[in-house]
Amino acid sequence: MPEVVEQDPIDLMLKKTGCIDYHYRVQECIAEFGDWRHCQNKVQDFKKCMQKYVDAQNQKYAHIK
């Protein structure tokens, strides 16, 4: 029987946003430097991507509010 591998719910959510690669870049930077403060450019890129997604969702569902 093949092994069933469950996907991380955080990864699934981030894939839906289109920002998963930015998330991975932040994680890789933190792993390299051991301190997220050294990764502010990558954190800001991730934040911008997530904000773009949130804005698009707000626009998409604006008629519901």
PDB file as gemmi writes it, atoms N, CA and C in Angstrom:
CRYST1    1.000    1.000    1.000  90.00  90.00  90.00 P 1                      
ATOM      1  N   MET A   1       0.830  -1.184   0.000  1.00  0.00           N  
ATOM      2  CA  MET A   1       0.000   0.000   0.000  1.00  0.00           C  
ATOM      3  C   MET A   1       0.877   1.251   0.000  1.00  0.00           C  
ATOM      4  N   PRO A   2       0.598   2.210  -0.885  1.00  0.00           N  
ATOM      5  CA  PRO A   2       1.409   3.429  -0.909  1.00  0.00           C  
ATOM      6  C   PRO A   2       1.191   4.258   0.351  1.00  0.00           C  
ATOM      7  N   GLU A   3       2.250   4.905   0.763  1.00  0.00           N  
ATOM      8  CA  GLU A   3       2.184   5.757   1.954  1.00  0.00           C  
ATOM      9  C   GLU A   3       1.411   7.034   1.624  1.00  0.00           C  
ATOM     10  N   VAL A   4       0.507   7.406   2.497  1.00  0.00           N  
ATOM     11  CA  VAL A   4      -0.272   8.628   2.320  1.00  0.00           C  
ATOM     12  C   VAL A   4       0.472   9.762   3.010  1.00  0.00           C  
ATOM     13  N   VAL A   5       0.792  10.787   2.234  1.00  0.00           N  
ATOM     14  CA  VAL A   5       1.505  11.939   2.779  1.00  0.00           C  
ATOM     15  C   VAL A   5       0.532  13.107   2.847  1.00  0.00           C  
ATOM     16  N   GLU A   6       0.295  13.571   4.076  1.00  0.00           N  
ATOM     17  CA  GLU A   6      -0.590  14.714   4.233  1.00  0.00           C  
ATOM     18  C   GLU A   6       0.203  15.992   4.011  1.00  0.00           C  
ATOM     19  N   GLN A   7      -0.427  16.934   3.320  1.00  0.00           N  
ATOM     20  CA  GLN A   7       0.244  18.204   3.090  1.00  0.00           C  
ATOM     21  C   GLN A   7       0.003  19.133   4.272  1.00  0.00           C  
ATOM     22  N   ASP A   8       0.987  19.942   4.543  1.00  0.00           N  
ATOM     23  CA  ASP A   8       0.893  20.924   5.612  1.00  0.00           C  
ATOM     24  C   ASP A   8      -0.202  21.931   5.267  1.00  0.00           C  
ATOM     25  N   PRO A   9      -1.152  22.173   6.178  1.00  0.00           N  
ATOM     26  CA  PRO A   9      -2.234  23.113   5.883  1.00  0.00           C  
ATOM     27  C   PRO A   9      -1.736  24.537   5.618  1.00  0.00           C  
ATOM     28  N   ILE A  10      -0.627  24.916   6.227  1.00  0.00           N  
ATOM     29  CA  ILE A  10      -0.058  26.244   5.977  1.00  0.00           C  
ATOM     30  C   ILE A  10       0.441  26.321   4.540  1.00  0.00           C  
ATOM     31  N   ASP A  11       1.138  25.276   4.096  1.00  0.00           N  
ATOM     32  CA  ASP A  11       1.614  25.248   2.714  1.00  0.00           C  
ATOM     33  C   ASP A  11       0.445  25.309   1.736  1.00  0.00           C  
ATOM     34  N   LEU A  12      -0.608  24.572   2.022  1.00  0.00           N  
ATOM     35  CA  LEU A  12      -1.787  24.591   1.143  1.00  0.00           C  
ATOM     36  C   LEU A  12      -2.384  25.988   1.058  1.00  0.00           C  
ATOM     37  N   MET A  13      -2.496  26.651   2.206  1.00  0.00           N  
ATOM     38  CA  MET A  13      -3.055  28.009   2.230  1.00  0.00           C  
ATOM     39  C   MET A  13      -2.165  28.967   1.427  1.00  0.00           C  
ATOM     40  N   LEU A  14      -0.860  28.873   1.650  1.00  0.00           N  
ATOM     41  CA  LEU A  14       0.059  29.783   0.959  1.00  0.00           C  
ATOM     42  C   LEU A  14       0.097  29.526  -0.538  1.00  0.00           C  
ATOM     43  N   LYS A  15      -0.077  28.287  -0.954  1.00  0.00           N  
ATOM     44  CA  LYS A  15      -0.140  27.992  -2.388  1.00  0.00           C  
ATOM     45  C   LYS A  15      -1.345  28.684  -3.014  1.00  0.00           C  
ATOM     46  N   LYS A  16      -2.457  28.715  -2.294  1.00  0.00           N  
ATOM     47  CA  LYS A  16      -3.661  29.379  -2.806  1.00  0.00           C  
ATOM     48  C   LYS A  16      -3.450  30.879  -2.974  1.00  0.00           C  
ATOM     49  N   THR A  17      -2.617  31.469  -2.137  1.00  0.00           N  
ATOM     50  CA  THR A  17      -2.381  32.911  -2.223  1.00  0.00           C  
ATOM     51  C   THR A  17      -1.432  33.271  -3.358  1.00  0.00           C  
ATOM     52  N   GLY A  18      -0.637  32.294  -3.805  1.00  0.00           N  
ATOM     53  CA  GLY A  18       0.378  32.572  -4.809  1.00  0.00           C  
ATOM     54  C   GLY A  18       1.667  33.095  -4.204  1.00  0.00           C  
ATOM     55  N   CYS A  19       1.768  33.059  -2.871  1.00  0.00           N  
ATOM     56  CA  CYS A  19       2.927  33.639  -2.178  1.00  0.00           C  
ATOM     57  C   CYS A  19       3.853  32.587  -1.567  1.00  0.00           C  
ATOM     58  N   ILE A  20       3.681  31.331  -1.931  1.00  0.00           N  
ATOM     59  CA  ILE A  20       4.455  30.257  -1.313  1.00  0.00           C  
ATOM     60  C   ILE A  20       5.961  30.422  -1.553  1.00  0.00           C  
ATOM     61  N   ASP A  21       6.344  30.854  -2.748  1.00  0.00           N  
ATOM     62  CA  ASP A  21       7.773  31.023  -3.030  1.00  0.00           C  
ATOM     63  C   ASP A  21       8.386  32.111  -2.159  1.00  0.00           C  
ATOM     64  N   TYR A  22       7.645  33.184  -1.914  1.00  0.00           N  
ATOM     65  CA  TYR A  22       8.127  34.237  -1.021  1.00  0.00           C  
ATOM     66  C   TYR A  22       8.292  33.703   0.402  1.00  0.00           C  
ATOM     67  N   HIS A  23       7.356  32.881   0.828  1.00  0.00           N  
ATOM     68  CA  HIS A  23       7.416  32.267   2.151  1.00  0.00           C  
ATOM     69  C   HIS A  23       8.669  31.399   2.277  1.00  0.00           C  
ATOM     70  N   TYR A  24       8.926  30.595   1.247  1.00  0.00           N  
ATOM     71  CA  TYR A  24      10.112  29.744   1.267  1.00  0.00           C  
ATOM     72  C   TYR A  24      11.390  30.580   1.308  1.00  0.00           C  
ATOM     73  N   ARG A  25      11.412  31.684   0.595  1.00  0.00           N  
ATOM     74  CA  ARG A  25      12.603  32.552   0.609  1.00  0.00           C  
ATOM     75  C   ARG A  25      12.857  33.111   2.002  1.00  0.00           C  
ATOM     76  N   VAL A  26      11.790  33.487   2.696  1.00  0.00           N  
ATOM     77  CA  VAL A  26      11.938  33.980   4.075  1.00  0.00           C  
ATOM     78  C   VAL A  26      12.484  32.858   4.953  1.00  0.00           C  
ATOM     79  N   GLN A  27      11.916  31.667   4.843  1.00  0.00           N  
ATOM     80  CA  GLN A  27      12.374  30.536   5.648  1.00  0.00           C  
ATOM     81  C   GLN A  27      13.840  30.203   5.376  1.00  0.00           C  
ATOM     82  N   GLU A  28      14.219  30.210   4.102  1.00  0.00           N  
ATOM     83  CA  GLU A  28      15.611  29.906   3.753  1.00  0.00           C  
ATOM     84  C   GLU A  28      16.560  30.959   4.313  1.00  0.00           C  
ATOM     85  N   CYS A  29      16.155  32.206   4.252  1.00  0.00           N  
ATOM     86  CA  CYS A  29      16.984  33.289   4.774  1.00  0.00           C  
ATOM     87  C   CYS A  29      17.151  33.155   6.287  1.00  0.00           C  
ATOM     88  N   ILE A  30      16.062  32.860   6.975  1.00  0.00           N  
ATOM     89  CA  ILE A  30      16.135  32.692   8.434  1.00  0.00           C  
ATOM     90  C   ILE A  30      17.027  31.503   8.777  1.00  0.00           C  
ATOM     91  N   ALA A  31      16.918  30.425   8.009  1.00  0.00           N  
ATOM     92  CA  ALA A  31      17.773  29.260   8.248  1.00  0.00           C  
ATOM     93  C   ALA A  31      19.246  29.616   8.040  1.00  0.00           C  
ATOM     94  N   GLU A  32      19.513  30.460   7.060  1.00  0.00           N  
ATOM     95  CA  GLU A  32      20.899  30.839   6.762  1.00  0.00           C  
ATOM     96  C   GLU A  32      21.480  31.768   7.829  1.00  0.00           C  
ATOM     97  N   PHE A  33      20.695  32.781   8.228  1.00  0.00           N  
ATOM     98  CA  PHE A  33      21.210  33.798   9.141  1.00  0.00           C  
ATOM     99  C   PHE A  33      20.826  33.566  10.599  1.00  0.00           C  
ATOM    100  N   GLY A  34      19.790  32.771  10.835  1.00  0.00           N  
ATOM    101  CA  GLY A  34      19.367  32.493  12.202  1.00  0.00           C  
ATOM    102  C   GLY A  34      18.638  33.637  12.869  1.00  0.00           C  
ATOM    103  N   ASP A  35      18.292  34.661  12.101  1.00  0.00           N  
ATOM    104  CA  ASP A  35      17.636  35.840  12.666  1.00  0.00           C  
ATOM    105  C   ASP A  35      16.824  36.514  11.560  1.00  0.00           C  
ATOM    106  N   TRP A  36      15.517  36.574  11.757  1.00  0.00           N  
ATOM    107  CA  TRP A  36      14.644  37.131  10.729  1.00  0.00           C  
ATOM    108  C   TRP A  36      14.944  38.603  10.443  1.00  0.00           C  
ATOM    109  N   ARG A  37      15.570  39.292  11.379  1.00  0.00           N  
ATOM    110  CA  ARG A  37      15.873  40.718  11.168  1.00  0.00           C  
ATOM    111  C   ARG A  37      16.870  40.926  10.038  1.00  0.00           C  
ATOM    112  N   HIS A  38      17.644  39.901   9.727  1.00  0.00           N  
ATOM    113  CA  HIS A  38      18.585  39.985   8.605  1.00  0.00           C  
ATOM    114  C   HIS A  38      17.885  39.747   7.263  1.00  0.00           C  
ATOM    115  N   CYS A  39      16.608  39.442   7.311  1.00  0.00           N  
ATOM    116  CA  CYS A  39      15.870  39.040   6.109  1.00  0.00           C  
ATOM    117  C   CYS A  39      14.742  40.019   5.784  1.00  0.00           C  
ATOM    118  N   GLN A  40      14.870  41.252   6.194  1.00  0.00           N  
ATOM    119  CA  GLN A  40      13.773  42.202   6.045  1.00  0.00           C  
ATOM    120  C   GLN A  40      13.334  42.404   4.602  1.00  0.00           C  
ATOM    121  N   ASN A  41      14.253  42.367   3.656  1.00  0.00           N  
ATOM    122  CA  ASN A  41      13.843  42.538   2.257  1.00  0.00           C  
ATOM    123  C   ASN A  41      12.945  41.389   1.815  1.00  0.00           C  
ATOM    124  N   LYS A  42      13.274  40.178   2.232  1.00  0.00           N  
ATOM    125  CA  LYS A  42      12.450  39.020   1.879  1.00  0.00           C  
ATOM    126  C   LYS A  42      11.116  39.033   2.633  1.00  0.00           C  
ATOM    127  N   VAL A  43      11.143  39.466   3.886  1.00  0.00           N  
ATOM    128  CA  VAL A  43       9.911  39.596   4.672  1.00  0.00           C  
ATOM    129  C   VAL A  43       8.987  40.620   4.018  1.00  0.00           C  
ATOM    130  N   GLN A  44       9.543  41.736   3.582  1.00  0.00           N  
ATOM    131  CA  GLN A  44       8.731  42.776   2.941  1.00  0.00           C  
ATOM    132  C   GLN A  44       8.150  42.294   1.614  1.00  0.00           C  
ATOM    133  N   ASP A  45       8.931  41.536   0.845  1.00  0.00           N  
ATOM    134  CA  ASP A  45       8.415  40.977  -0.407  1.00  0.00           C  
ATOM    135  C   ASP A  45       7.241  40.040  -0.139  1.00  0.00           C  
ATOM    136  N   PHE A  46       7.368  39.202   0.890  1.00  0.00           N  
ATOM    137  CA  PHE A  46       6.295  38.287   1.265  1.00  0.00           C  
ATOM    138  C   PHE A  46       5.069  39.072   1.727  1.00  0.00           C  
ATOM    139  N   LYS A  47       5.295  40.085   2.519  1.00  0.00           N  
ATOM    140  CA  LYS A  47       4.195  40.919   3.019  1.00  0.00           C  
ATOM    141  C   LYS A  47       3.453  41.589   1.855  1.00  0.00           C  
ATOM    142  N   LYS A  48       4.192  42.109   0.878  1.00  0.00           N  
ATOM    143  CA  LYS A  48       3.562  42.746  -0.286  1.00  0.00           C  
ATOM    144  C   LYS A  48       2.729  41.750  -1.080  1.00  0.00           C  
ATOM    145  N   CYS A  49       3.260  40.550  -1.244  1.00  0.00           N  
ATOM    146  CA  CYS A  49       2.523  39.517  -1.969  1.00  0.00           C  
ATOM    147  C   CYS A  49       1.227  39.180  -1.245  1.00  0.00           C  
ATOM    148  N   MET A  50       1.307  38.993   0.061  1.00  0.00           N  
ATOM    149  CA  MET A  50       0.110  38.665   0.835  1.00  0.00           C  
ATOM    150  C   MET A  50      -0.901  39.810   0.797  1.00  0.00           C  
ATOM    151  N   GLN A  51      -0.423  41.045   0.843  1.00  0.00           N  
ATOM    152  CA  GLN A  51      -1.337  42.185   0.792  1.00  0.00           C  
ATOM    153  C   GLN A  51      -2.032  42.265  -0.561  1.00  0.00           C  
ATOM    154  N   LYS A  52      -1.296  41.958  -1.611  1.00  0.00           N  
ATOM    155  CA  LYS A  52      -1.889  41.934  -2.948  1.00  0.00           C  
ATOM    156  C   LYS A  52      -3.006  40.890  -3.005  1.00  0.00           C  
ATOM    157  N   TYR A  53      -2.772  39.725  -2.410  1.00  0.00           N  
ATOM    158  CA  TYR A  53      -3.792  38.674  -2.367  1.00  0.00           C  
ATOM    159  C   TYR A  53      -5.014  39.135  -1.566  1.00  0.00           C  
ATOM    160  N   VAL A  54      -4.780  39.717  -0.398  1.00  0.00           N  
ATOM    161  CA  VAL A  54      -5.884  40.197   0.455  1.00  0.00           C  
ATOM    162  C   VAL A  54      -6.692  41.263  -0.282  1.00  0.00           C  
ATOM    163  N   ASP A  55      -6.009  42.179  -0.926  1.00  0.00           N  
ATOM    164  CA  ASP A  55      -6.701  43.232  -1.676  1.00  0.00           C  
ATOM    165  C   ASP A  55      -7.554  42.637  -2.791  1.00  0.00           C  
ATOM    166  N   ALA A  56      -7.013  41.644  -3.486  1.00  0.00           N  
ATOM    167  CA  ALA A  56      -7.765  40.998  -4.569  1.00  0.00           C  
ATOM    168  C   ALA A  56      -8.994  40.276  -4.018  1.00  0.00           C  
ATOM    169  N   GLN A  57      -8.850  39.625  -2.878  1.00  0.00           N  
ATOM    170  CA  GLN A  57      -9.988  38.942  -2.274  1.00  0.00           C  
ATOM    171  C   GLN A  57     -11.050  39.939  -1.806  1.00  0.00           C  
ATOM    172  N   ASN A  58     -10.596  41.042  -1.236  1.00  0.00           N  
ATOM    173  CA  ASN A  58     -11.541  42.079  -0.810  1.00  0.00           C  
ATOM    174  C   ASN A  58     -12.312  42.633  -2.001  1.00  0.00           C  
ATOM    175  N   GLN A  59     -11.619  42.825  -3.104  1.00  0.00           N  
ATOM    176  CA  GLN A  59     -12.262  43.326  -4.323  1.00  0.00           C  
ATOM    177  C   GLN A  59     -13.259  42.293  -4.863  1.00  0.00           C  
ATOM    178  N   LYS A  60     -12.833  41.042  -4.851  1.00  0.00           N  
ATOM    179  CA  LYS A  60     -13.644  39.953  -5.376  1.00  0.00           C  
ATOM    180  C   LYS A  60     -14.953  39.801  -4.595  1.00  0.00           C  
ATOM    181  N   TYR A  61     -14.879  40.002  -3.279  1.00  0.00           N  
ATOM    182  CA  TYR A  61     -16.060  39.787  -2.436  1.00  0.00           C  
ATOM    183  C   TYR A  61     -16.645  41.092  -1.888  1.00  0.00           C  
ATOM    184  N   ALA A  62     -16.317  42.206  -2.496  1.00  0.00           N  
ATOM    185  CA  ALA A  62     -16.794  43.508  -2.010  1.00  0.00           C  
ATOM    186  C   ALA A  62     -18.308  43.609  -2.067  1.00  0.00           C  
ATOM    187  N   HIS A  63     -18.928  42.957  -3.030  1.00  0.00           N  
ATOM    188  CA  HIS A  63     -20.371  43.024  -3.176  1.00  0.00           C  
ATOM    189  C   HIS A  63     -21.118  42.291  -2.058  1.00  0.00           C  
ATOM    190  N   ILE A  64     -20.437  41.441  -1.319  1.00  0.00           N  
ATOM    191  CA  ILE A  64     -21.065  40.648  -0.265  1.00  0.00           C  
ATOM    192  C   ILE A  64     -21.194  41.449   1.036  1.00  0.00           C  
ATOM    193  N   LYS A  65     -20.312  42.374   1.240  1.00  0.00           N  
ATOM    194  CA  LYS A  65     -20.287  43.124   2.508  1.00  0.00           C  
ATOM    195  C   LYS A  65     -21.494  43.973   2.699  1.00  0.00           C  
TER     196      LYS A  65                                                      
END                                                                             
